[in-house]
Amino acid sequence: MRISRLFAKTTREAPADADTISHRLLVRAGMINQLAAGVYTYLPLGLRVLHKIENIVREEMDKAGGQEFSMPVLQPVEMWQQSGRAQSMSDVLFNLTDRREHKFVLGPTHEEVITQLAARYVQSYRDLPQLPYQIQVKFRDEPRPRAGLMRGREFIMKDAYSFDVDEAGLDICYQKMVEAYQNVFKRCAVSTMIVDADSGAIGGKDSREFMVVAESGEDEIINCPRCNYAANTEKAVSAKARIDNGQPLPIEEVATPGISTIEEVAAFLKVSPVHTLKAVFYTADGRFVFVVIRGDLAVNEIKLKNQLHCTDLRLATDAEVREAGVVAGAASPVGLKGFKVVADDSVTMATNLVAGANKPATHIKNVNYPRDFKADFVADIATARAGDKCVNCGGKLAATRGIEVGHIFKLLTRYSEKFNAVYTDEKGGSHPIIMGCYGMGVSRLMAAAIEQNHDDKGIIWPLPIAPYQVHLCPLYRAGSNVAETAEKLYADFQAAGLEVLFDDREDSPGVKFNDADLLGIPLRVTVSPRTLEKNSVEFKKRSEKQAEIVPISEIAAKLKGLIKS
């Protein structure tokens, strides 16, 4: 491809709202263009990268036994109502109505569609196992699209679904997918970490995410350097210390004028926040919920939502708190009734805590569970943090940022039961099909690769997914035979099966080299009057600073050898 013929051009300016390296560089390199918030056009160079990633994904899925499908983006809303996700995913669903007043959604994922297909085509145990997959555009009405391709409203995803007769078969397929995903990321030269994760609105168990470690990542990963435990902060657990303040003492009321926060109470009473109880108020599907947790900890709302089995969870408004009869700033579950109380298990590991007295400017000392209050249930609903102890080995947990590029989990019979996707066994008995789900962000992987492979000059594409393998850069000068040599090399490289981006523009060396660094093509060949004096060219890897002089007669073989290896 000749750069002079490229539809899109490089630019020195990045979008004002670009808050990640990948977003800035993809736009500056002329690889994507924003049409609306979270909606992008893939320009020719960017599309070549996307297609290469897709092909790697496709090859690994086929190797694992997958069969490629293409399922409808436009999906009747009734199937989403049947699965229960029309409500649980209502905040991200794009809804539309056709001219006959039939309601549809634009598919953010395809569990409903594929399960209906299984119900239609799978009848016997002889039809199993199956592993359908697709690589397709998805739509989610993200409230805050950001970071370019990392969180868009329209994006490319590979989604796969396994169908088995039992959990043993599911386990086999699940492990195959782990290996296939690791192969994909290795071939894309992207380093990932496998972490425990929440299944979210899709549901299921044994949820694992593949994270690209990067400072720009939206997700926080809690990990243990000693034993390699790793989990998304939504799922992470830590070992909570027992706070022993001696045998339970009688409750003692104390005046706390003008004091409401945990920090203020602790300072006023000269105790640590670990010796206090924190009250947090929520509404879960419209019902008021009183949450109590040790004062130094934070509520993990994903864990809380999962424990409550609710669709909508949010902090209660001031009006809802007043209506519940709760005194904000001095509240505790001691003596209160009429609503659900949820306690973090940390409250069972401490004695003689400070809590609100449920009247203004007053707190109480020596609150103990379960002597002084009861909870509807006790569970781990705390956010694990760096510095906490690991539950597995007692080591100190660390935190890092990551970009989710893959997510796999076991659905079991959640969807097959709702859509009557069943099979008959050898004796004629009927059973729901056992399912698994395996997602991969293809367009997000493109951005994540840049987050791990760049410098202050631009992109450094890993060779397997680079838009072109070789950047041919002639430095023209009147009276030299640079142009003739470059044209011959371009033809020779193409004849040798190399993918070449040919900078045939009449621009200065500075402009050409700056663009070469920005575009990030892995191998650069420069033809100049100086190199031609030695019947040679300059060869340089984008990932290295040093260049070398290579005879013209040897350069094609050298490039082919590097690409093959």
Buried (B, 14 or more C-beta within 10 A) or exposed (E): BEBEEBEBEBEEEBBEEBEBBBBBBBBBBBBBBBEEEBEBEBBBBBBBBBBBBBBBBBBBBBEBEBEEBEBEBEBBBEBBEBBBBBBBBBEBBBEEEEEEEEBBBBBBBBBBBBBBBBBEEBBEBEBBBBBBBBBBEBBBBBEEBBBBBBBBBBBBBBBBBBBBBBEEBBBEBBEBBBEBBBBBBBBBBBEBBBBBBBBBBBBBEBBBBBBBBBEBBBBBBBBBEBEEBBBBBBBBBBBBBEBEBEEBEEBEEEEBEEBBEBEEBBEBBEBEBBBBBBBBBBBBEEEBBBBBBBBBBBBBBBBBBBBBEBBEBEEBEEEBBEEBEBBBBBBBBBEBEEBBBBBBBBBBBBBBBBBBBBEEBBBBBBBBBEEBBEBEEBBBBBBBBBEBBBBEEEBBBBBBBBBBBBBBBBBBBBBBEBBEBBBBEEEEEEBBBBBBBBBBBBBBBBBBBBBBBBEEBBBBBBBBBBBBBBBBBBBBEEEBEBBEBBBEBBEBBBEBEBBBBBBBBEBEEEEBBBBBBBBBBBBBBBBBBBBBEEEBBBBBBBBEEEEEEBEBEEBBEBBBEBBEE
